[in-house]
Every structure is written in C-alpha cells, then in structure tokens.
Amino acid sequence: MVATDQALIERVAAQGCRDSFSTLVERHQSDLRYSLRQMTGWDEALADDLAQETFIKAFQAIASYKSNAKFSSWLYRIAYNQMVSHYRLARNREISGIDETVAKVAERKLGGDYAEHELHQDLARAMQQLPTQQRMVIHLYLHRQLTHQEICTIMQIPLGTVKTCINRGRATLRELLSSWQNEDLA
C-alpha cells in the first residue's frame, strides 16, 4: 500500500521519520527542480541548490504545514522564497539567460530539431525578460497548470495580482515571440 502525502507528513512531524520524508522528496523533487530550472534561466546547478535548500527548510518546518493547501503548493512557496532570497543577495549580478552549455544540452535532447530548439531558447530568453514575480506566476499557471488560488497561496499575493501578472506576462511573451507567429503564417 502506498502512503499518502498526508500520512507521510504526519509521520515526519510526529516522529521525525527521515524515510517518510525521503519518500516525499522522491515524489516531488523532479517537478520542483524542473520548475526552478525554468525560473533560473536553466541554471541547473542553482536550481538544484535551491531545491535542496527547499527540502531542508521543508523538513525543518514540516510541523507548521497546514493541510488546507496541497503539499506541493507549500513546497513551491518555500522554493519561491528561496529563489527570491537568492536573487536579493545576488542583486548586483546580472541574471543570465541560457548559456552555451545549456543550449548544447537542449539541442542534444531535441535530437537536432533546430527550429524547436530555437523556439525553446527564445521562450526561455523571453521568460527571463519578465519581472521575477510575473515569470513565476506565468510558470505556475501555464507550465504547472495551477489554479489562480493555488498561485495566490504559493506566492502569497492577491488574486488580482495573479490575474494581472498572467495577462501582462502573456502579452509580453506574445510581443517578444511575435517573430515566431509571423513565420508560422508565412
């Protein structure tokens, strides 16, 4: 029988059961790391560091988890805070887009489909041009397909702000990627 997230959380909170927490990490780390990679411009090392810090903080604070939100939403909130803290500390450094190494890895994974690879790069660069809050909202909404309310919970922002970020982010992405629309119509 497979234990639910809630049952595992209760074991971790009550007994400090590391095996139960390990199971939670296994269930959620892949999606969390992927999201953080997107949010950090495909900086895999940074995303992995942020994910690790997220799980450490989650383990330390698991007793404060309230089951009124999904566990994954709670994790994303911690991850978002970790990312914001990182960028606050690194404010003087420029946040880079996709570097050459990541582009080569992406190209290999795409099996040489150059147009798809270019679109992927252009989308990642366009996402990096969005303000951090807007980029996170767009990612959670379009990529993770979370509801507006789940995004409000994760980011602790009002519903109106979430909707505004989605609308403005989509408009900016449409504008930044307009050359792709024109090519498809030609």
Protein Blocks (a to p, Z undefined) as FASTA:
>chain_A
ZZdfklmmmmmmmnopaklmmmmmmmmmmmmmmmmmmmnoopaklmmmmmmmmmmmmmmm
mmmpcfkbcfklmmmmmmmmmmmmmmmmmmmpccddddfklmmmmmmmnnopaklmmmmm
mmmmmmmmpcfklmmmmmmmmmnopafklmmmmnopafklmmmmmmmmmmmmmmmmmmmm
mmmmZZ
